[in-house]
């Protein structure tokens, strides 16, 4: 029987499928590119039209705001029929200056029949119009002929561009005409366009750029000027000494314009004055960039899907294995959380029992301690105690027993006492005084190193003394059988935290975990020595004061460290 070459057939099929998939991806990417380009182009065209409308409105408002002014002045007898061209009242200059200042105009001026300025708002200032002849300006010629006129030009005297509006005026003789004109300052509008991040131009009827966000384009024609148009501009000195170099402006289609090699999406609108146009230009490169990003993302998505389909089986196996791993990790984490919850529950149960025991002990010891205090007071009054130091020590012991029973009440139902500002050195002094006799009796050296400067914490003094007493008592018991027993206490502070280190040179803890030591009734001491409550009580007190108790590694013995937040100097509690 002949064998069929299934391996070669499968390989050819895989190659064919792969080629087909690649072709599909390429076609889909190509269609995506053209579709995205058309979409973003339409979107940017609408956005450009909206922006053009804003700039067009701004231009119209700037040129419209004082169009009425020359007409009003022409009808005012103070500037027309009441004056003789040869005898204009000098106060007219002052009135025009005041009016120009209030109206925020660059200039207001009055001209005779030859175009000589008879009165001006800028009289007496550098580059004053007074005495200048503007008979060559088209706005003067049109107004003198009896028609209202407006005109844009670079000032022949000031050298600053402006928009001129003129009206004919009749003098007192009635036989001679004149012209009253204003000059609107458009430099502020020009500066606002330059300071923006967008590209926009204003073009006059001769296709010369008169305003532009790009100052290099100013006063340059879009197309070559005809000889007659160029000569007219030169005769009227409309653009001063500007060379009128042609701008590299190429219209690609109705919505695209290329300027100096950069292609823009253009939106054009007609202004209300002097047949001006406003053209907003948005770089086409933004459309290309958005199109490429979209095409790249879509092509990548298609390629990812093709790769996923090609390696579906292996991916399924990998995903199933990963899911199994995740479930195992989640199960392990859940078990750990459950164990922690069980441990915490057991600890809470012990604390509950301890609370009940503490309440019972407090109740049973309260009356004997009170009676002891009363007998002690009676003995002092009766002179039975002759030594003041003995009386003082006995009173301190009674206070300590009362504080301990009060501490049991805290352990049973939580602390309710207010915390005050206390100096850690005061607490260390009290504890050292209380335990000094015990240490001396046991032959244990106690070394106490106080803080370098006054360090205060917010604490219940008695409770914090109790916590420190418990820790020192544990250290004392740990070194009882050592040859040269020592216990040291060191206080340091840094970064707004206080650290108290209690270290000993005993046998250590034999690897016992701190969490076990903090459990109520857990003890490493021999039977009959303590109840295993000291460290548990100390831990609860330190936690209640916003602190933390830790166990640091030590080459010899054990070192317990508890930290507390330090109060800034001068703080009120």
C-alpha positions in Angstrom: 0.0 0.0 0.0 1.4 3.4 -0.9 1.7 6.0 1.9 0.3 9.5 1.4 2.6 12.4 2.2 0.3 14.1 4.7 3.1 16.1 6.3 3.8 17.9 3.0 0.1 18.5 2.4 -0.4 19.9 5.9 2.6 22.2 5.4 1.3 23.5 2.1 -2.1 24.1 3.7 -0.6 26.0 6.6 1.4 28.2 4.2 -1.8 28.9 2.1 -3.8 29.8 5.2 -1.0 32.0 6.5 -0.7 33.7 3.1 -4.5 34.3 3.0 -4.5 35.7 6.6 -1.6 38.0 5.7 -3.5 39.2 2.6 -6.6 39.8 4.7 -4.6 41.8 7.3 -3.0 43.9 4.6 -6.3 44.7 2.8 -8.0 45.5 6.1 -5.1 47.8 7.1 -5.2 49.5 3.7 -9.0 50.1 3.9 -8.6 51.3 7.5 -6.0 53.9 6.4 -8.1 55.4 3.7 -11.3 55.3 5.8 -9.6 56.9 8.8 -7.9 59.5 6.7 -11.2 60.6 5.2 -12.9 60.6 8.6 -10.2 62.7 10.3 -10.0 65.0 7.3 -13.7 65.7 7.5 -13.5 66.1 11.3 -10.6 68.6 11.0 -12.4 70.5 8.2 -15.4 71.1 10.4 -13.2 72.1 13.3 -11.3 74.5 11.1 -14.5 76.1 9.9 -15.6 76.6 13.5 -12.3 78.2 14.4 -12.4 80.4 11.3 -15.8 81.7 12.4 -14.4 82.8 15.8 -11.5 84.7 14.2 -13.8 86.2 11.6 -16.1 87.5 14.3 -13.2 88.9 16.2 -12.0 90.8 13.1 -15.5 92.1 12.3 -16.0 93.3 15.9 -12.6 95.1 15.9 -13.3 97.0 12.7 -17.0 97.7 13.5 -16.7 99.2 16.9 -15.9 102.8 15.8 -17.3 103.0 12.3 -19.9 105.6 13.4 -17.3 108.0 14.9 -16.3 109.9 11.7 -20.0 110.4 10.8 -20.7 111.8 14.3 -17.7 114.1 14.1 -18.6 115.3 10.6 -22.0 116.5 11.9 -20.5 118.2 15.0 -20.2 122.0 14.3 -17.1 122.2 16.5 -15.3 120.3 13.8 -17.0 121.5 10.6 -19.5 124.4 9.9 -18.3 126.5 12.9 -14.6 126.5 11.7 -12.7 128.2 8.9 -9.9 126.1 7.4 -7.4 128.8 8.0 -8.4 129.5 11.6 -9.0 126.2 13.4 -9.4 126.7 17.2 -6.2 125.3 18.9 -8.5 123.8 21.6 -9.8 121.4 18.9 -6.6 119.4 19.3 -7.2 118.9 23.0 -10.8 117.9 22.5 -9.8 115.4 19.8 -7.1 114.0 22.1 -9.6 113.5 24.9 -12.0 111.9 22.6 -9.4 109.5 21.1 -8.2 108.5 24.6 -11.7 107.7 25.8 -12.5 105.8 22.6 -9.1 104.1 22.6 -8.4 105.3 19.0 -4.8 105.8 17.8 -5.7 109.1 16.2 -8.6 111.5 15.2 -7.7 114.2 12.7 -9.3 116.9 10.5 -8.0 117.7 7.0 -8.7 120.5 4.5 -9.4 120.2 0.8 -5.8 119.5 0.0 -5.4 116.8 2.6 -3.4 118.9 5.1 -4.1 118.0 8.7 -5.6 121.1 10.5 -6.2 119.4 13.8 -5.1 116.1 15.3 -5.5 114.2 18.6 -1.8 113.5 18.6 -0.7 117.1 18.2 2.5 117.9 20.1 3.5 114.2 20.2 6.3 112.5 18.3 5.1 111.5 14.8 2.1 113.9 15.1 -0.2 114.1 12.1 -0.6 117.9 12.5 0.5 119.6 9.3 1.0 116.4 7.4 -0.6 116.0 3.9 -2.5 112.8 3.3 -4.1 113.8 0.1 -2.5 110.8 -1.6 -4.5 108.3 0.5 -7.5 106.7 -1.2 -9.6 107.1 1.9 -9.1 110.9 1.6 -9.9 111.1 -2.1 -13.1 109.0 -1.7 -14.3 111.0 1.3 -13.5 114.3 -0.3 -15.6 113.2 -3.2 -18.6 112.9 -0.8 -18.4 109.2 0.1 -17.7 107.6 3.4 -14.5 105.6 3.0 -12.4 103.0 4.9 -8.9 101.8 4.2 -6.1 99.7 5.7 -2.5 100.9 5.4 0.8 101.3 7.2 0.9 104.8 8.7 3.0 107.2 6.5 4.0 109.1 9.6 3.9 106.6 12.5 4.9 103.5 10.5 2.3 101.4 12.4 -0.5 99.6 10.5 -4.0 100.8 11.1 -7.6 100.9 9.7 -8.7 104.3 8.6 -12.3 105.5 8.4 -13.1 108.9 6.8 -16.2 111.1 6.3 -16.6 114.3 4.3 -17.1 117.5 6.2 -18.2 121.1 5.2 -16.5 124.1 6.8 -18.2 127.3 7.8 -17.8 129.1 4.5 -19.8 126.4 2.8 -17.6 126.6 -0.2 -14.8 124.4 0.9 -14.9 120.7 1.9 -12.7 118.8 4.2 -12.4 115.3 5.6 -12.5 114.0 9.2 -10.8 110.6 9.8 -10.0 108.1 12.5 -7.3 105.5 12.7 -8.1 102.2 14.5 -5.1 100.4 16.0 -5.1 96.8 14.8 -1.7 95.9 16.4 -3.4 94.4 19.5 -5.4 92.0 17.2 -2.2 91.2 15.3 -0.4 90.5 18.6 -3.2 88.2 19.8 -3.0 86.2 16.6 0.8 86.0 16.8 0.7 84.8 20.5 -1.8 82.0 19.7 -0.8 78.5 18.7 -3.0 78.5 15.6 -2.4 79.6 12.0 -4.7 82.3 10.6 -4.5 85.2 8.1 -6.6 88.1 6.9 -6.3 88.9 3.1 -7.5 92.0 1.4 -9.2 92.3 -2.0 -5.8 92.4 -3.8 -4.9 89.0 -2.1 -2.3 90.7 0.1 -1.9 89.4 3.6 -2.8 92.3 6.0 -3.0 90.3 9.3 -1.3 87.0 10.2 -0.4 84.8 13.1 2.9 84.4 11.2 4.6 87.8 11.0 6.8 86.6 8.1 3.7 86.4 5.9 2.6 90.0 6.5 2.2 92.3 3.5 3.0 89.6 1.0 0.6 88.8 -1.9 -0.7 85.3 -2.5 -0.1 85.7 -6.2 2.0 87.9 -8.3 0.5 91.4 -8.4 -0.3 93.0 -11.8 1.7 96.0 -12.7 -1.3 98.3 -12.3 -2.2 96.9 -8.8 1.4 97.2 -7.7 1.7 100.8 -8.9 -1.6 101.7 -7.2 -0.3 100.3 -3.9 3.0 102.2 -4.3 1.3 105.4 -5.2 -0.9 105.3 -2.1 2.0 104.0 0.1 -0.4 101.5 1.5 2.3 99.2 2.8 5.1 101.7 3.3 8.4 100.4 2.1 7.4 96.7 2.2 8.9 94.8 -0.8 5.6 93.0 -1.5 7.4 89.7 -2.1 5.1 86.9 -3.4 4.2 84.3 -0.8 4.6 80.6 -1.8 0.8 80.0 -1.7 -0.6 77.1 -3.7 -4.2 76.1 -3.7 -4.5 72.3 -3.9 -8.3 72.1 -3.9 -11.3 73.7 -2.2 -10.1 72.7 1.3 -6.3 72.4 1.0 -3.6 75.0 0.6 0.2 74.6 0.6 2.2 77.5 2.0 6.0 77.3 1.8 5.9 73.5 1.5 3.5 72.9 4.3 0.0 71.6 3.4 -2.9 73.0 5.4 -6.7 72.3 5.7 -8.2 75.7 5.0 -11.5 77.3 6.0 -12.2 80.7 4.5 -14.8 83.3 5.4 -15.7 86.8 4.0 -15.4 89.7 6.4 -17.9 92.6 6.6 -15.3 95.3 5.6 -13.2 96.1 2.6 -13.8 92.7 0.9 -11.4 91.1 3.4 -11.2 87.4 3.9 -10.2 85.4 6.9 -8.4 82.0 6.3 -7.9 79.6 9.1 -5.2 77.0 8.4 -4.9 73.6 10.2 -1.8 71.5 9.4 -2.7 68.4 7.4 0.1 66.5 9.2 -2.2 66.3 12.2 -4.7 64.3 10.1 -1.9 62.1 8.8 -0.6 61.5 12.3 -4.1 60.5 13.6 -4.6 58.3 10.6 -1.3 56.5 11.1 -2.1 56.0 14.8 -5.5 54.5 14.1 -4.2 52.3 11.3 -1.3 51.1 13.5 -3.7 50.2 16.3 -6.2 48.5 14.0 -3.5 46.6 12.1 -1.9 45.5 15.4 -5.3 44.3 16.6 -5.8 42.3 13.4 -2.3 40.8 13.7 -3.0 39.9 17.3 -6.2 38.2 16.4 -4.5 36.3 13.6 -1.7 35.2 15.9 -4.3 34.2 18.5 -6.2 32.1 15.9 -3.0 30.5 14.6 -1.8 29.4 18.0 -5.2 28.8 19.6 -4.5 25.4 21.0 -1.2 26.3 22.6 -2.7 29.4 24.0 -5.6 27.5 25.5 -3.3 25.2 27.2 -1.2 28.1 28.5 -4.2 29.9 29.7 -5.6 26.8 31.4 -2.3 26.3 33.2 -2.1 30.0 34.2 -5.7 29.8 35.5 -4.8 26.7 37.5 -1.7 28.5 38.9 -3.8 31.6 39.8 -6.4 29.4 41.5 -3.6 27.7 43.5 -2.1 31.0 44.5 -5.6 32.4 45.5 -6.3 29.2 47.5 -2.9 29.5 49.3 -3.6 33.1 50.0 -7.1 32.3 51.3 -5.7 29.5 53.5 -3.2 32.0 54.9 -5.9 34.5 55.6 -8.0 31.8 57.2 -5.1 30.8 59.4 -4.5 34.4 60.4 -8.2 34.8 61.2 -8.2 31.6 63.3 -5.1 32.8 65.1 -6.6 36.2 65.8 -9.9 34.6 66.9 -8.0 32.4 69.4 -6.1 35.4 70.6 -9.3 37.3 71.0 -10.8 34.4 73.0 -7.8 34.4 75.3 -8.1 38.2 75.7 -11.8 37.7 76.5 -11.0 35.2 79.2 -8.3 37.5 80.5 -10.7 40.3 80.5 -13.1 38.4 82.7 -10.3 37.3 85.0 -9.1 40.9 85.2 -12.5 42.1 86.1 -12.8 39.5 88.9 -9.3 40.3 90.2 -10.0 44.0 90.2 -13.2 43.5 92.1 -11.7 41.1 94.7 -8.6 43.2 95.3 -10.2 46.6 95.3 -11.5 46.5 98.8 -8.3 45.0 100.5 -6.2 47.7 98.8 -8.6 50.4 99.9 -8.5 49.0 103.5 -4.7 48.9 103.3 -4.6 52.6 102.3 -6.9 53.5 105.2 -4.8 51.5 107.7 -1.7 53.1 106.4 -3.2 56.6 106.8 -4.2 55.7 110.3 -0.8 54.4 111.1 0.8 57.7 109.9 -1.6 59.8 111.9 -1.0 57.6 115.0 2.7 57.9 114.7 3.2 54.2 114.3 5.4 54.8 111.2 8.3 56.9 112.3 10.3 57.0 109.1 8.9 59.4 106.4 10.7 57.5 103.7 9.1 54.3 104.7 5.7 56.0 104.7 6.4 57.4 101.3 7.5 54.1 99.9 4.4 52.3 101.3 2.1 54.9 99.8 3.8 54.5 96.5 3.3 50.7 96.7 -0.4 51.3 97.4 -0.6 53.6 94.4 1.2 51.0 92.3 -1.3 48.3 93.3 -4.2 50.6 92.6 -2.6 51.4 89.2 -2.2 47.7 88.4 -5.8 46.9 89.2 -6.8 49.9 87.1 -4.6 48.4 84.4 -6.5 45.2 84.6 -9.7 47.2 84.0 -8.2 48.6 80.9 -7.3 45.1 79.7 -10.8 44.0 80.3 -12.7 46.8 78.5 -10.1 49.1 77.0 -8.6 52.4 78.2 -10.8 55.3 78.9 -8.3 57.6 80.6 -7.1 60.7 78.9 -3.5 60.9 77.7 -1.3 63.8 78.7 2.0 65.2 77.7 4.7 63.3 79.6 8.5 63.2 79.5 9.9 59.8 78.7 12.7 60.4 81.2 10.1 60.9 84.0 8.7 57.5 83.2 12.1 55.8 83.1 13.0 57.4 86.5 9.8 56.1 88.1 10.3 52.6 86.7 14.0 52.5 87.7 13.2 53.7 91.2 10.5 51.0 91.5 12.6 48.1 90.2 16.1 49.1 91.5 15.6 47.1 94.7 14.6 44.0 92.7 17.7 44.3 90.5 20.0 44.8 93.4 18.6 41.9 95.3 19.1 39.6 92.2 22.6 41.0 91.6 21.7 42.2 88.1 23.3 45.4 86.7 20.8 47.9 85.3 22.1 50.5 82.9 19.7 53.3 81.8 20.6 55.7 79.0 18.2 58.6 78.8 17.4 60.6 75.7 19.9 63.3 74.7 17.2 66.0 75.0 13.8 66.4 76.5 11.5 64.0 74.6 7.7 64.1 75.3 5.0 61.7 74.2 1.2 61.8 74.5 0.5 59.0 77.0 -1.1 57.7 80.2 1.9 57.8 82.5 0.9 54.9 84.7 0.0 52.6 81.8 3.3 53.3 80.0 5.2 52.7 83.3 3.4 49.4 83.6 4.4 48.4 80.0 8.1 49.3 80.7 8.0 47.6 84.1 6.7 44.3 82.5 9.5 44.4 79.8 12.2 45.0 82.4 10.8 42.4 84.7 10.9 39.8 81.9 14.6 40.8 81.2 15.4 40.5 84.9 14.0 36.9 85.0 15.9 36.1 81.8 19.4 36.8 83.3 19.0 35.4 86.8 21.2 32.4 86.1 23.9 34.3 84.1 27.4 34.8 85.5 27.5 38.6 84.9 23.8 39.5 84.4 23.1 42.8 82.8 20.0 44.6 81.5 20.2 47.9 79.7 17.7 50.5 78.6 18.5 53.1 75.9 16.3 55.8 74.6 16.8 57.4 71.1 14.6 59.7 68.9 14.7 60.4 65.2 12.1 61.3 62.5 9.5 62.2 65.1 9.6 58.7 66.6 10.9 57.6 70.0 12.6 54.2 70.4 13.2 52.5 73.7 15.5 49.4 73.6 15.5 46.9 76.4 18.3 44.3 76.0 19.8 41.6 78.2 22.6 39.1 78.1 20.5 36.1 79.0 20.1 32.8 77.1 17.8 34.3 74.4 14.5 33.1 73.2 15.5 29.8 71.4 13.8 30.9 68.2 10.4 31.6 69.8 8.4 34.0 67.6 7.3 37.4 68.9 3.7 36.7 68.0 3.7 33.7 70.4 5.3 35.7 73.2 2.5 38.3 72.8 -0.1 35.7 73.3 -1.8 35.8 76.8 -0.7 32.9 79.1 2.3 32.0 76.8 5.5 32.0 78.8 9.1 30.7 78.4 9.6 30.9 82.2 9.6 27.8 84.5 6.3 26.7 85.9 5.2 29.0 88.8 7.1 32.0 87.6 4.6 34.4 86.1 1.4 33.9 84.2 2.5 34.8 80.7 0.6 38.1 80.8 3.4 40.7 81.0 4.3 40.9 77.3 0.6 40.7 76.2 -0.3 43.6 78.5 2.7 45.6 77.4 1.8 45.0 73.7 -1.8 46.2 74.2 -0.6 49.3 76.1 2.0 50.2 73.4 -0.6 49.7 70.6 -3.1 51.9 72.4 -0.5 54.7 72.4 0.1 54.4 68.7 3.3 52.5 69.0 4.8 49.2 68.0 6.7 46.5 69.8 9.3 44.5 67.9 12.1 42.0 68.6 15.5 42.8 67.1 18.1 40.1 66.5 20.9 40.0 69.1 24.1 38.0 69.3 23.5 37.4 73.0 20.3 37.5 74.9 17.2 39.3 73.6 16.5 42.9 72.6 12.9 44.3 72.7 12.2 47.6 71.0 9.1 49.7 71.3 8.5 53.0 69.4 6.1 55.8 70.0 5.3 59.0 68.2 7.1 62.1 69.6 5.2 65.3 70.3 6.7 68.4 68.7 7.8 70.9 71.3 5.1 73.3 72.4 2.2 71.2 71.2 -0.9 71.3 73.3 -2.8 68.0 74.1 
